[in-house]
């Protein structure tokens, strides 16, 4: 009962004090609010990037594995990767014939070249050579038209399926399907348009054209390593399929038991691990900035509360002389500091969320703030006030009533 009375009475006195010193309260609140706003704005942008990246990662296919000469992200000795033997059609056939946990298996060759239609020209477009099952492995879909067929591949047909960005750029006011474009200065008939995929790690997946595997090898000469795209029959068997592929490839490439793999099995979740390692430092910096700003705001609260104790020494002396306990005085000042900080946290949350939203509207950066982050921001701000209000509250409660009454 006495605790509840202390809280109610302390809260009433704290509110009156804050109202009497409105300008001081606003300035103190502003310090905490800036800290919370900064923290939430940065976290909102980072969480938005995380959400966007996970969406992009899902577009690569949850059941797709790519066997290649080099890893997608070469973090180590790139010269060692470059010196590996190329993957060949024989390796492709070994996977097709021996992998029991694999569904579709396709060869993939890539090149960057110009694509033209009349007076429109696109430079550095991804030209992909593959077979009819490429859609299954890559998880792309057709927006219209058809995809390349086994017959197109056998006959080395000059047909192509183009990405959404290529279609929008070359055919802004016309139908792409049925038109003839030039790829590597050779005429190709557009037979289909891929549905839009978006970007992955800021690289467009829609600035590409797909031609048949045999046609690619006819026009783009030179020794090239084939990337082998594999669709695993069941997502829960990804690890088993990876182990089986590793064994098949080591036998096909005659890799000695004591030697490491001279190929790489790339999976979408590897990009996720790389992304997390890169953004981990960013999270640390963001939290550091926010905590430092909140620390400054907390010191401001403590300073203002000490000034308040000094100004209200006589009031504290009168209350102590009339029987107020130390606990009551402590409760009053802690409530006062916590209220200031919590209000600052709430205002900072609103400003921070608004700032993150503005950034997402005027820049390519996405912004998403989870409800748990908002709750954390307000609660943490209140805790800052609680922690930094303890010393001033204790100092007020420990004033000698006689000495306090002498204060003018």
Buried (B, 14 or more C-beta within 10 A) or exposed (E): EEEEEBBEBBBEBBEEBBEEBEEBBBEBBBBBBBBBBBBBBBBBBBBBBBBBBEEBBEBBBEBBBBBBBBBBBEEEEEEEBEEBEEBBEEBBEBBBEBBEBBBBBBBBBBBEBBBBBEEEEBEEBBBBBBBBBBBBBBBBEBBEBEBBBEEBBEEBBBBBBBBBBBBBBBBEEEEBBEBEBBBBEEEBEBBBBBEBBEBBEEEBBBBBBBBBBBBBBBBBEEEBBBBBBBBBBEEEBBEBBBEBBBEBBBEBBEBEEEEEEBBBBBBBEBBEEBBEEEBEEEBEEBBEBBBEBBEEBBEBBBBBBBEBBEEBBEBBBBBBEEEBEBEBBBBBBBBBBBBBBBBBBBBBBBBBBBBBBEBBEEEEBBBBBEEEBBEBBBEBBBBBBBBBBBBBBBBBBEBEBEEBBEBE
